[in-house]
Amino acid sequence: MYFVYILKSGKDGNLYIGLTNNIERRLNEHNRGRNLSTKHRVPFKLLYQERVGSRIEARKREKYFKSGTGREWIKSSLR
């Protein structure tokens, strides 16, 4: 089982979209600065998570959320 997740930075308000098989561990890694691409933007708040059945499905959903249509959905649904 995998998760697609959306985080919001408490520092700059920007979003981060990713996928993982352990959402608690991954959020902890982000907030402890263990991710090179996000360590300068901590702390993070989990805005959204979606459970999917496989890594392939999670990757498809992640790509969707990073697309123009996906970002519009995020803007209208989560903010």
Gaussian input, Z-matrix of N, CA and C with variables (Angstrom, degrees):
# hf/3-21g

backbone

0 1
 N
 C     1     B1
 C     2     B2     1     A1
 N     3     B3     2     A2     1     D1
 C     4     B4     3     A3     2     D2
 C     5     B5     4     A4     3     D3
 N     6     B6     5     A5     4     D4
 C     7     B7     6     A6     5     D5
 C     8     B8     7     A7     6     D6
 N     9     B9     8     A8     7     D7
 C    10    B10     9     A9     8     D8
 C    11    B11    10    A10     9     D9
 N    12    B12    11    A11    10    D10
 C    13    B13    12    A12    11    D11
 C    14    B14    13    A13    12    D12
 N    15    B15    14    A14    13    D13
 C    16    B16    15    A15    14    D14
 C    17    B17    16    A16    15    D15
 N    18    B18    17    A17    16    D16
 C    19    B19    18    A18    17    D17
 C    20    B20    19    A19    18    D18
 N    21    B21    20    A20    19    D19
 C    22    B22    21    A21    20    D20
 C    23    B23    22    A22    21    D21
 N    24    B24    23    A23    22    D22
 C    25    B25    24    A24    23    D23
 C    26    B26    25    A25    24    D24
 N    27    B27    26    A26    25    D25
 C    28    B28    27    A27    26    D26
 C    29    B29    28    A28    27    D27
 N    30    B30    29    A29    28    D28
 C    31    B31    30    A30    29    D29
 C    32    B32    31    A31    30    D30
 N    33    B33    32    A32    31    D31
 C    34    B34    33    A33    32    D32
 C    35    B35    34    A34    33    D33
 N    36    B36    35    A35    34    D34
 C    37    B37    36    A36    35    D35
 C    38    B38    37    A37    36    D36
 N    39    B39    38    A38    37    D37
 C    40    B40    39    A39    38    D38
 C    41    B41    40    A40    39    D39
 N    42    B42    41    A41    40    D40
 C    43    B43    42    A42    41    D41
 C    44    B44    43    A43    42    D42
 N    45    B45    44    A44    43    D43
 C    46    B46    45    A45    44    D44
 C    47    B47    46    A46    45    D45
 N    48    B48    47    A47    46    D46
 C    49    B49    48    A48    47    D47
 C    50    B50    49    A49    48    D48
 N    51    B51    50    A50    49    D49
 C    52    B52    51    A51    50    D50
 C    53    B53    52    A52    51    D51
 N    54    B54    53    A53    52    D52
 C    55    B55    54    A54    53    D53
 C    56    B56    55    A55    54    D54
 N    57    B57    56    A56    55    D55
 C    58    B58    57    A57    56    D56
 C    59    B59    58    A58    57    D57
 N    60    B60    59    A59    58    D58
 C    61    B61    60    A60    59    D59
 C    62    B62    61    A61    60    D60
 N    63    B63    62    A62    61    D61
 C    64    B64    63    A63    62    D62
 C    65    B65    64    A64    63    D63
 N    66    B66    65    A65    64    D64
 C    67    B67    66    A66    65    D65
 C    68    B68    67    A67    66    D66
 N    69    B69    68    A68    67    D67
 C    70    B70    69    A69    68    D68
 C    71    B71    70    A70    69    D69
 N    72    B72    71    A71    70    D70
 C    73    B73    72    A72    71    D71
 C    74    B74    73    A73    72    D72
 N    75    B75    74    A74    73    D73
 C    76    B76    75    A75    74    D74
 C    77    B77    76    A76    75    D75
 N    78    B78    77    A77    76    D76
 C    79    B79    78    A78    77    D77
 C    80    B80    79    A79    78    D78
 N    81    B81    80    A80    79    D79
 C    82    B82    81    A81    80    D80
 C    83    B83    82    A82    81    D81
 N    84    B84    83    A83    82    D82
 C    85    B85    84    A84    83    D83
 C    86    B86    85    A85    84    D84
 N    87    B87    86    A86    85    D85
 C    88    B88    87    A87    86    D86
 C    89    B89    88    A88    87    D87
 N    90    B90    89    A89    88    D88
 C    91    B91    90    A90    89    D89
 C    92    B92    91    A91    90    D90
 N    93    B93    92    A92    91    D91
 C    94    B94    93    A93    92    D92
 C    95    B95    94    A94    93    D93
 N    96    B96    95    A95    94    D94
 C    97    B97    96    A96    95    D95
 C    98    B98    97    A97    96    D96
 N    99    B99    98    A98    97    D97
 C   100   B100    99    A99    98    D98
 C   101   B101   100   A100    99    D99
 N   102   B102   101   A101   100   D100
 C   103   B103   102   A102   101   D101
 C   104   B104   103   A103   102   D102
 N   105   B105   104   A104   103   D103
 C   106   B106   105   A105   104   D104
 C   107   B107   106   A106   105   D105
 N   108   B108   107   A107   106   D106
 C   109   B109   108   A108   107   D107
 C   110   B110   109   A109   108   D108
 N   111   B111   110   A110   109   D109
 C   112   B112   111   A111   110   D110
 C   113   B113   112   A112   111   D111
 N   114   B114   113   A113   112   D112
 C   115   B115   114   A114   113   D113
 C   116   B116   115   A115   114   D114
 N   117   B117   116   A116   115   D115
 C   118   B118   117   A117   116   D116
 C   119   B119   118   A118   117   D117
 N   120   B120   119   A119   118   D118
 C   121   B121   120   A120   119   D119
 C   122   B122   121   A121   120   D120
 N   123   B123   122   A122   121   D121
 C   124   B124   123   A123   122   D122
 C   125   B125   124   A124   123   D123
 N   126   B126   125   A125   124   D124
 C   127   B127   126   A126   125   D125
 C   128   B128   127   A127   126   D126
 N   129   B129   128   A128   127   D127
 C   130   B130   129   A129   128   D128
 C   131   B131   130   A130   129   D129
 N   132   B132   131   A131   130   D130
 C   133   B133   132   A132   131   D131
 C   134   B134   133   A133   132   D132
 N   135   B135   134   A134   133   D133
 C   136   B136   135   A135   134   D134
 C   137   B137   136   A136   135   D135
 N   138   B138   137   A137   136   D136
 C   139   B139   138   A138   137   D137
 C   140   B140   139   A139   138   D138
 N   141   B141   140   A140   139   D139
 C   142   B142   141   A141   140   D140
 C   143   B143   142   A142   141   D141
 N   144   B144   143   A143   142   D142
 C   145   B145   144   A144   143   D143
 C   146   B146   145   A145   144   D144
 N   147   B147   146   A146   145   D145
 C   148   B148   147   A147   146   D146
 C   149   B149   148   A148   147   D147
 N   150   B150   149   A149   148   D148
 C   151   B151   150   A150   149   D149
 C   152   B152   151   A151   150   D150
 N   153   B153   152   A152   151   D151
 C   154   B154   153   A153   152   D152
 C   155   B155   154   A154   153   D153
 N   156   B156   155   A155   154   D154
 C   157   B157   156   A156   155   D155
 C   158   B158   157   A157   156   D156
 N   159   B159   158   A158   157   D157
 C   160   B160   159   A159   158   D158
 C   161   B161   160   A160   159   D159
 N   162   B162   161   A161   160   D160
 C   163   B163   162   A162   161   D161
 C   164   B164   163   A163   162   D162
 N   165   B165   164   A164   163   D163
 C   166   B166   165   A165   164   D164
 C   167   B167   166   A166   165   D165
 N   168   B168   167   A167   166   D166
 C   169   B169   168   A168   167   D167
 C   170   B170   169   A169   168   D168
 N   171   B171   170   A170   169   D169
 C   172   B172   171   A171   170   D170
 C   173   B173   172   A172   171   D171
 N   174   B174   173   A173   172   D172
 C   175   B175   174   A174   173   D173
 C   176   B176   175   A175   174   D174
 N   177   B177   176   A176   175   D175
 C   178   B178   177   A177   176   D176
 C   179   B179   178   A178   177   D177
 N   180   B180   179   A179   178   D178
 C   181   B181   180   A180   179   D179
 C   182   B182   181   A181   180   D180
 N   183   B183   182   A182   181   D181
 C   184   B184   183   A183   182   D182
 C   185   B185   184   A184   183   D183
 N   186   B186   185   A185   184   D184
 C   187   B187   186   A186   185   D185
 C   188   B188   187   A187   186   D186
 N   189   B189   188   A188   187   D187
 C   190   B190   189   A189   188   D188
 C   191   B191   190   A190   189   D189
 N   192   B192   191   A191   190   D190
 C   193   B193   192   A192   191   D191
 C   194   B194   193   A193   192   D192
 N   195   B195   194   A194   193   D193
 C   196   B196   195   A195   194   D194
 C   197   B197   196   A196   195   D195
 N   198   B198   197   A197   196   D196
 C   199   B199   198   A198   197   D197
 C   200   B200   199   A199   198   D198
 N   201   B201   200   A200   199   D199
 C   202   B202   201   A201   200   D200
 C   203   B203   202   A202   201   D201
 N   204   B204   203   A203   202   D202
 C   205   B205   204   A204   203   D203
 C   206   B206   205   A205   204   D204
 N   207   B207   206   A206   205   D205
 C   208   B208   207   A207   206   D206
 C   209   B209   208   A208   207   D207
 N   210   B210   209   A209   208   D208
 C   211   B211   210   A210   209   D209
 C   212   B212   211   A211   210   D210
 N   213   B213   212   A212   211   D211
 C   214   B214   213   A213   212   D212
 C   215   B215   214   A214   213   D213
 N   216   B216   215   A215   214   D214
 C   217   B217   216   A216   215   D215
 C   218   B218   217   A217   216   D216
 N   219   B219   218   A218   217   D217
 C   220   B220   219   A219   218   D218
 C   221   B221   220   A220   219   D219
 N   222   B222   221   A221   220   D220
 C   223   B223   222   A222   221   D221
 C   224   B224   223   A223   222   D222
 N   225   B225   224   A224   223   D223
 C   226   B226   225   A225   224   D224
 C   227   B227   226   A226   225   D225
 N   228   B228   227   A227   226   D226
 C   229   B229   228   A228   227   D227
 C   230   B230   229   A229   228   D228
 N   231   B231   230   A230   229   D229
 C   232   B232   231   A231   230   D230
 C   233   B233   232   A232   231   D231
 N   234   B234   233   A233   232   D232
 C   235   B235   234   A234   233   D233
 C   236   B236   235   A235   234   D234

   B1=1.4386
   B2=1.5285
   B3=1.3079
   B4=1.4599
   B5=1.5171
   B6=1.3147
   B7=1.4521
   B8=1.5165
   B9=1.3126
   B10=1.4547
   B11=1.5147
   B12=1.3225
   B13=1.4551
   B14=1.5186
   B15=1.3283
   B16=1.4584
   B17=1.5185
   B18=1.3181
   B19=1.4535
   B20=1.5228
   B21=1.3166
   B22=1.4574
   B23=1.5215
   B24=1.3216
   B25=1.4509
   B26=1.5195
   B27=1.3269
   B28=1.4552
   B29=1.5105
   B30=1.3121
   B31=1.4618
   B32=1.5244
   B33=1.3416
   B34=1.4648
   B35=1.5281
   B36=1.3293
   B37=1.4585
   B38=1.5195
   B39=1.3253
   B40=1.4616
   B41=1.5198
   B42=1.3279
   B43=1.4549
   B44=1.5159
   B45=1.3329
   B46=1.4557
   B47=1.5183
   B48=1.3201
   B49=1.4592
   B50=1.5150
   B51=1.3295
   B52=1.4497
   B53=1.5157
   B54=1.3414
   B55=1.4636
   B56=1.5128
   B57=1.3196
   B58=1.4590
   B59=1.5174
   B60=1.3196
   B61=1.4566
   B62=1.5347
   B63=1.3385
   B64=1.4633
   B65=1.5323
   B66=1.3060
   B67=1.4632
   B68=1.5292
   B69=1.3245
   B70=1.4593
   B71=1.5268
   B72=1.3202
   B73=1.4692
   B74=1.5223
   B75=1.3205
   B76=1.4628
   B77=1.5228
   B78=1.3260
   B79=1.4593
   B80=1.5251
   B81=1.3200
   B82=1.4566
   B83=1.5341
   B84=1.3222
   B85=1.4683
   B86=1.5313
   B87=1.3182
   B88=1.4624
   B89=1.5272
   B90=1.3136
   B91=1.4617
   B92=1.5174
   B93=1.3148
   B94=1.4650
   B95=1.5248
   B96=1.3325
   B97=1.4535
   B98=1.5124
   B99=1.3175
   B100=1.4554
   B101=1.5241
   B102=1.3223
   B103=1.4564
   B104=1.5222
   B105=1.3164
   B106=1.4504
   B107=1.5264
   B108=1.3256
   B109=1.4621
   B110=1.5241
   B111=1.3219
   B112=1.4669
   B113=1.5229
   B114=1.3064
   B115=1.4650
   B116=1.5286
   B117=1.3138
   B118=1.4565
   B119=1.5319
   B120=1.3409
   B121=1.4686
   B122=1.5283
   B123=1.3281
   B124=1.4628
   B125=1.5214
   B126=1.3113
   B127=1.4692
   B128=1.5341
   B129=1.3200
   B130=1.4532
   B131=1.5201
   B132=1.3221
   B133=1.4612
   B134=1.5257
   B135=1.3116
   B136=1.4608
   B137=1.5279
   B138=1.3322
   B139=1.4654
   B140=1.5155
   B141=1.3287
   B142=1.4661
   B143=1.5224
   B144=1.3163
   B145=1.4643
   B146=1.5186
   B147=1.2964
   B148=1.4582
   B149=1.5255
   B150=1.3102
   B151=1.4588
   B152=1.5283
   B153=1.3299
   B154=1.4606
   B155=1.5223
   B156=1.3200
   B157=1.4489
   B158=1.5130
   B159=1.3380
   B160=1.4677
   B161=1.5243
   B162=1.3125
   B163=1.4562
   B164=1.5284
   B165=1.3023
   B166=1.4688
   B167=1.5296
   B168=1.3315
   B169=1.4606
   B170=1.5275
   B171=1.3307
   B172=1.4588
   B173=1.5260
   B174=1.3049
   B175=1.4670
   B176=1.5345
   B177=1.3261
   B178=1.4695
   B179=1.5229
   B180=1.3322
   B181=1.4651
   B182=1.5328
   B183=1.3235
   B184=1.4644
   B185=1.5298
   B186=1.3076
   B187=1.4648
   B188=1.5248
   B189=1.3252
   B190=1.4651
   B191=1.5269
   B192=1.3413
   B193=1.4550
   B194=1.5254
   B195=1.3209
   B196=1.4569
   B197=1.5273
   B198=1.3262
   B199=1.4659
   B200=1.5277
   B201=1.3006
   B202=1.4554
   B203=1.5156
   B204=1.3222
   B205=1.4620
   B206=1.5268
   B207=1.3187
   B208=1.4621
   B209=1.5149
   B210=1.3157
   B211=1.4680
   B212=1.5326
   B213=1.3149
   B214=1.4671
   B215=1.5286
   B216=1.3395
   B217=1.4715
   B218=1.5161
   B219=1.3205
   B220=1.4659
   B221=1.5224
   B222=1.3146
   B223=1.4570
   B224=1.5278
   B225=1.3304
   B226=1.4528
   B227=1.5257
   B228=1.3154
   B229=1.4662
   B230=1.5208
   B231=1.3211
   B232=1.4632
   B233=1.5248
   B234=1.2650
   B235=1.4712
   B236=1.4609
   A1=108.76
   A2=116.18
   A3=123.09
   A4=110.32
   A5=115.02
   A6=122.82
   A7=109.42
   A8=115.55
   A9=122.48
   A10=104.42
   A11=117.00
   A12=119.12
   A13=110.97
   A14=113.99
   A15=121.76
   A16=107.02
   A17=115.62
   A18=122.47
   A19=109.86
   A20=115.84
   A21=120.94
   A22=108.18
   A23=115.57
   A24=121.31
   A25=110.42
   A26=116.05
   A27=120.72
   A28=112.14
   A29=116.68
   A30=120.93
   A31=112.46
   A32=116.71
   A33=119.34
   A34=113.95
   A35=117.78
   A36=121.29
   A37=115.14
   A38=117.17
   A39=120.51
   A40=111.33
   A41=115.36
   A42=121.38
   A43=111.22
   A44=114.73
   A45=122.49
   A46=106.53
   A47=117.10
   A48=122.89
   A49=108.28
   A50=116.69
   A51=120.09
   A52=111.82
   A53=114.64
   A54=120.86
   A55=109.60
   A56=115.68
   A57=121.39
   A58=110.05
   A59=116.10
   A60=120.30
   A61=111.25
   A62=117.02
   A63=121.71
   A64=108.04
   A65=116.74
   A66=121.88
   A67=112.69
   A68=118.65
   A69=121.52
   A70=110.74
   A71=116.56
   A72=121.41
   A73=110.42
   A74=115.93
   A75=120.48
   A76=111.76
   A77=117.67
   A78=120.64
   A79=110.44
   A80=116.68
   A81=121.68
   A82=110.85
   A83=117.23
   A84=120.80
   A85=110.95
   A86=116.53
   A87=119.95
   A88=110.54
   A89=117.05
   A90=120.58
   A91=113.72
   A92=117.90
   A93=121.17
   A94=111.84
   A95=116.77
   A96=120.53
   A97=114.66
   A98=117.59
   A99=121.05
   A100=113.55
   A101=116.58
   A102=120.83
   A103=106.98
   A104=116.51
   A105=121.62
   A106=112.98
   A107=117.15
   A108=119.67
   A109=113.68
   A110=118.49
   A111=119.77
   A112=113.82
   A113=119.34
   A114=119.73
   A115=113.77
   A116=118.40
   A117=121.05
   A118=113.00
   A119=117.24
   A120=120.81
   A121=113.61
   A122=118.77
   A123=121.71
   A124=110.21
   A125=119.95
   A126=129.76
   A127=111.10
   A128=114.60
   A129=121.51
   A130=110.78
   A131=113.87
   A132=121.75
   A133=107.30
   A134=116.60
   A135=121.37
   A136=108.89
   A137=116.77
   A138=121.27
   A139=112.46
   A140=115.64
   A141=119.13
   A142=109.09
   A143=115.34
   A144=121.07
   A145=108.65
   A146=115.16
   A147=121.52
   A148=107.91
   A149=115.85
   A150=121.01
   A151=109.13
   A152=115.57
   A153=121.64
   A154=108.59
   A155=116.26
   A156=120.64
   A157=116.87
   A158=117.72
   A159=119.22
   A160=110.30
   A161=115.09
   A162=120.47
   A163=110.94
   A164=116.66
   A165=120.89
   A166=110.29
   A167=116.82
   A168=120.59
   A169=110.91
   A170=116.35
   A171=120.60
   A172=110.30
   A173=117.36
   A174=121.44
   A175=111.00
   A176=116.60
   A177=120.36
   A178=111.03
   A179=116.63
   A180=120.56
   A181=110.66
   A182=116.59
   A183=120.34
   A184=109.95
   A185=116.86
   A186=120.80
   A187=111.02
   A188=116.94
   A189=120.58
   A190=110.34
   A191=117.60
   A192=121.11
   A193=111.93
   A194=117.12
   A195=121.05
   A196=112.31
   A197=117.01
   A198=121.20
   A199=110.03
   A200=116.63
   A201=121.03
   A202=112.60
   A203=116.69
   A204=121.51
   A205=110.97
   A206=116.30
   A207=120.92
   A208=112.06
   A209=116.71
   A210=120.25
   A211=110.83
   A212=116.28
   A213=119.30
   A214=110.51
   A215=116.98
   A216=120.37
   A217=110.14
   A218=116.77
   A219=121.02
   A220=110.05
   A221=116.16
   A222=121.40
   A223=111.70
   A224=116.55
   A225=119.94
   A226=113.64
   A227=117.69
   A228=120.42
   A229=114.52
   A230=118.26
   A231=119.80
   A232=115.10
   A233=118.64
   A234=118.55
   A235=111.77
   D1=136.79
   D2=-179.37
   D3=-125.77
   D4=162.60
   D5=178.63
   D6=-128.72
   D7=142.24
   D8=166.01
   D9=-104.88
   D10=135.35
   D11=-175.63
   D12=-136.12
   D13=155.55
   D14=177.38
   D15=-126.80
   D16=124.36
   D17=178.58
   D18=-111.44
   D19=150.90
   D20=173.84
   D21=-119.11
   D22=129.16
   D23=179.93
   D24=-74.13
   D25=131.76
   D26=175.16
   D27=-76.12
   D28=-16.58
   D29=-178.22
   D30=-83.96
   D31=-49.23
   D32=-175.73
   D33=-120.78
   D34=-4.09
   D35=177.23
   D36=79.09
   D37=-0.95
   D38=179.39
   D39=-76.26
   D40=160.67
   D41=-178.26
   D42=-99.84
   D43=153.78
   D44=172.35
   D45=-130.31
   D46=131.69
   D47=-179.39
   D48=-117.76
   D49=129.95
   D50=-178.89
   D51=-151.76
   D52=-177.17
   D53=177.13
   D54=-137.80
   D55=153.29
   D56=-178.26
   D57=-161.95
   D58=166.48
   D59=172.65
   D60=-104.02
   D61=-0.80
   D62=178.42
   D63=-145.03
   D64=95.59
   D65=-172.64
   D66=-65.35
   D67=-39.73
   D68=-179.15
   D69=-64.36
   D70=-46.57
   D71=179.31
   D72=-60.99
   D73=-44.63
   D74=-176.11
   D75=-66.47
   D76=-42.18
   D77=177.08
   D78=-62.27
   D79=-41.09
   D80=177.16
   D81=-61.32
   D82=-42.23
   D83=178.17
   D84=-61.64
   D85=-43.30
   D86=178.56
   D87=-61.60
   D88=-47.61
   D89=-175.67
   D90=-72.59
   D91=-19.18
   D92=177.00
   D93=-92.57
   D94=2.73
   D95=177.35
   D96=77.08
   D97=24.53
   D98=-177.34
   D99=-91.59
   D100=3.03
   D101=176.56
   D102=-110.99
   D103=120.06
   D104=-174.73
   D105=-57.68
   D106=-38.60
   D107=-175.88
   D108=-78.16
   D109=-12.96
   D110=-177.59
   D111=-123.71
   D112=-3.39
   D113=-171.76
   D114=-63.84
   D115=-24.80
   D116=178.94
   D117=-84.84
   D118=0.59
   D119=-176.88
   D120=-118.48
   D121=13.04
   D122=-179.19
   D123=-67.54
   D124=154.40
   D125=2.22
   D126=-86.57
   D127=163.16
   D128=179.38
   D129=-117.30
   D130=147.81
   D131=175.11
   D132=-117.51
   D133=134.01
   D134=178.01
   D135=-75.60
   D136=115.69
   D137=178.99
   D138=-91.05
   D139=-35.45
   D140=-171.77
   D141=-157.03
   D142=142.35
   D143=171.07
   D144=-140.37
   D145=144.93
   D146=-179.30
   D147=-135.33
   D148=125.22
   D149=-179.81
   D150=-87.83
   D151=132.95
   D152=176.39
   D153=-131.70
   D154=165.52
   D155=-172.06
   D156=-80.55
   D157=-25.47
   D158=-175.21
   D159=-144.92
   D160=166.18
   D161=177.84
   D162=-64.92
   D163=-35.79
   D164=179.35
   D165=-62.82
   D166=-44.94
   D167=177.48
   D168=-64.00
   D169=-40.29
   D170=179.50
   D171=-62.84
   D172=-41.28
   D173=179.34
   D174=-64.11
   D175=-39.52
   D176=177.53
   D177=-62.90
   D178=-43.55
   D179=179.82
   D180=-67.76
   D181=-39.22
   D182=177.42
   D183=-60.70
   D184=-45.36
   D185=178.41
   D186=-62.57
   D187=-38.34
   D188=176.88
   D189=-60.65
   D190=-49.60
   D191=-177.63
   D192=-63.71
   D193=-25.63
   D194=178.71
   D195=-86.65
   D196=-6.75
   D197=178.80
   D198=-83.16
   D199=170.93
   D200=178.10
   D201=-60.59
   D202=-44.52
   D203=179.11
   D204=-64.30
   D205=-42.44
   D206=179.09
   D207=-64.46
   D208=-40.82
   D209=178.78
   D210=-66.50
   D211=-34.69
   D212=175.20
   D213=-64.99
   D214=-40.87
   D215=177.08
   D216=-61.12
   D217=-45.10
   D218=179.02
   D219=-59.47
   D220=-46.51
   D221=-178.00
   D222=-60.25
   D223=-43.53
   D224=-177.24
   D225=-80.76
   D226=-27.05
   D227=-174.04
   D228=-99.38
   D229=-31.49
   D230=-169.92
   D231=-111.56
   D232=-19.91
   D233=-175.28
   D234=-96.30

